[in-house]
Amino acid sequence: MAIKLAEHTNGAHIYMRVMLDSKRIEEIDVYFRADGEHIVTSADYAPANHPAGLRDEIIRAYRELY
């Protein structure tokens, strides 16, 4: 199970830093907008440098921990 390292909530924005099962430390920003959730993860930056499925793993950890 992932471990929450930090969480900051500011209105319609949630930031979370998590340690995944693989011991990778990753970040996620979730924005709640009128058209639904907008999610940005640390895997979205330079995706070629990240393992396949990392974005989904970060989002899954966020949903477990929030």
C-alpha positions, 0 to 999 in steps of 0.5 A: 500500500502506498504511503501519503507523505504530504497533502495540501488542500486549497479550495478546489485543488489537492496536492499530494506526495506519495511513496508508491509500493515500489518506493518511488516518491511521486506527486499529484495535483487534482483540480476540481472544475465544473467539467470534472476532475483535472489530474496532473501527475509527476509522470506527466512531465517527461513521460518517456523517462517514466515506466509504463503505467506510472501515471495510473499507479499514482492516481490509484494511490491518490484515490486509496489515500484521499 
